[in-house]
């Protein structure tokens, strides 16, 4: 996951650009809806990427935990199962 510093910096840049685009669209172009659409798209894209990254990191943590859980204990010698299939 991005560090808190990067996360905050990205949000700050998006906020400044959002204010600039809204001011331009309202004062110069006089089409506030166009400005809102232009501002909303980067925020939505940022949120989607952030949520997907968190999801991938959570899946990685789950997979690591399952791998650790599946490792045989060092003192155990009667390992009759490997990978969920019994040895005959």
N, C-alpha and C positions, 0 to 999 in steps of 0.2 A: 504494500500500500504506500502511496506517496507520503513523504514525511509531512508533519503538521506545517512546517515552514513553507513547503511547496504548495500544499493545499490552500493555505491562507493567501499566498502570493497569487495563485491562479484566480482565486475568488476576488481579490482586490483588483486585478487587471480586468476581469470580466465586469466588475462593478463600475470601474471608471469608463470603460468602453460603452457600457450600457447607458450611463448618464450622458456621455457625449453623443451617442447615436440618437437618444431620445430628444435631447436639446436640438440637435440638427434637424431631426424630422419634424419637430413641432415648430421651431422658429423659422427655419429656412424653407423647407419643402412644404410645410403645413399639412402633413399627412401623418397624424399620430398613429393610426392603425398600422401603417407600413413600418414605422419605427418600433412599435411593440412587437411586431412579427420578427423583425431583424434582431431585436434584443432577446426575444424568447428562444430562438433557435440555438444559439450557443449555450445558454443556460441549460436547456433540455439535453443537448448533446453531452455537456459536462456531467450532468446528473446520471445519464445512462452509462457513460464510461465509468464513472465512479462506482456505481452500483455493481456493474459487471466485474470490476476489479475486486471489489469486496467479496463477491460471490466466488470468484476463482480462488482467492486467498483462503476463504472458508473451506472450499473443497480440498485444497491442498493440505490444510490442517487436519481435516477429517481423514484423508488418505494417509498422512503420516502417522496419525494416531492408530489407525487400523493396521498399518505395517508394524508398528511397535507392539501392538497387541498380538499379532500373529507370529512374532518371533518366538522360537522355543526358549525356555529357560535354560540357563547354563548348566545347572545340576541335574537336569532331567534327562534320563536315558531311555525311557520307554515311550519314545515318540512313534506311535502307530499311525498317525494321520499326517499327511503332507498335502497341503493345498486343498483340504476338504475331501480328499479321496483316501479311503482306508487302504493300507497295504495288505496284501494277502499273503 
